[in-house]
Amino acid sequence: MRNRFLFYFLFLVSYSLFAQNSPYLVPRQIYVGDPATLVVPLPSAAQNLPDVVLLKKDYLTNKGIFPSHKDIDIYKITLERRTTGSGLLIEFSAFVPGEIELPLIEIGGEFFTGLTVKVNSLLEIESANPAGKARLLSGAASVLAMPGTALMLYGSLAAIVIVILLAIWFIFKGRAVLKELREKWKRYRLYASLYNTEKRLSKALTKGVDKRIILDKLSFEFREFLSILTGKNCRSMTARDFMREFNTESYELNESAFLGEFFGRCDKLRFSGTDIDPNNIEKLLDDLRKFLEIKKKEEKAK
């Protein structure tokens, strides 16, 4: 009796040790498409070492070699080395039912082969089922809202509403506003161009450039500026024409008198045939600068 008891005890101990050292699945029973992990127990290591992890996405990026199988998608392999017990963990999903053998696995300098997994099919009819009915797939899971979905949805709706409102505003008022902005930009460039011309002519005068060339340039550019600003053809006007055509007065400037006197002096210096005093040209440039400042003040006041 005692010998028989000892025999059963040793059998149970041996069976439990064998079971602990055999590979097993987590979860124990898997079906086609289920994510699962095959755990392969290994002998204890002499010392604790860092885990060795192989990820499929890293190998795809680096164009390395990763275990592949036509019926199984392996996406992570981990080799654990512990003094209390090592193990190999293979995370995968299977696409066909039946007994499937995994490919050769090389990790941490070790090779593993002959590993198999059993994959069940939900569509098979179990003979043990007295009703003889096949297992049916459960209904589809409810849709999970991704983080930020509400923000993206309401943000998109708000953007659409804003675009519609802008379109309505543009139809009724936008064109007039854009036209006004375009005119302001055009006048700004016009004033900036004449300001730059005045600065260039002033530098040319100090460098000793021919004075009549400076006067010709000043007369042409100023007349061109007035033509664009007023819409009148000022290019061929004489000093008297300016006094007759420009009969308006601003709060700081009698425009007709100023332009008549300015072009009168300019033309007199250009066609005098005598040597030109640089101070007279400098005085004309100063008057031009003052004229531009007054006109800009009037533009802002409007």
Stockholm file with secondary structure:
# STOCKHOLM 1.0

chainA/1-302         MRNRFLFYFLFLVSYSLFAQNSPYLVPRQIYVGDPATLVVPLPSAAQNLPDVVLLKKDYLTNKGIFPSHKDIDIYKITLERRTTGSGLLIEFSAFVPGEIELPLIEIGGEFFTGLTVKVNSLLEIESANPAGKARLLSGAASVLAMPGTALMLYGSLAAIVIVILLAIWFIFKGRAVLKELREKWKRYRLYASLYNTEKRLSKALTKGVDKRIILDKLSFEFREFLSILTGKNCRSMTARDFMREFNTESYELNESAFLGEFFGRCDKLRFSGTDIDPNNIEKLLDDLRKFLEIKKKEEKAK
#=GR chainA/1-302 SS CHHHHHHHHHHHHHHHHHHHHSCEEESSSEETTCEEEEEEEECCCSSCEEEEEEEHHHHHHHTCCCCCCSSEEEEEEEEEECTTCEEEEEEEEESSCEEEECCCEEETTEEECCCEEEEECTTCCCTTCTTCCCCCCCCCCCCCCCTTHHHHHHHHHHHHHHHHHHHHHIIIIIHHHHHHHHHHHHHHHHHHHHHHHHHHHHHHHHTTCCHHHHHHHHHHHHHHHHHHHHSSCCTTCCHHHHHHHCCCBCSSCBHHHHHHHHHHHHHHHHTSCSCCCHHHHHHHHHHHHHHHHHHHHHHHHC
#=GC SS_cons         CHHHHHHHHHHHHHHHHHHHHSCEEESSSEETTCEEEEEEEECCCSSCEEEEEEEHHHHHHHTCCCCCCSSEEEEEEEEEECTTCEEEEEEEEESSCEEEECCCEEETTEEECCCEEEEECTTCCCTTCTTCCCCCCCCCCCCCCCTTHHHHHHHHHHHHHHHHHHHHHIIIIIHHHHHHHHHHHHHHHHHHHHHHHHHHHHHHHHTTCCHHHHHHHHHHHHHHHHHHHHSSCCTTCCHHHHHHHCCCBCSSCBHHHHHHHHHHHHHHHHTSCSCCCHHHHHHHHHHHHHHHHHHHHHHHHC
//
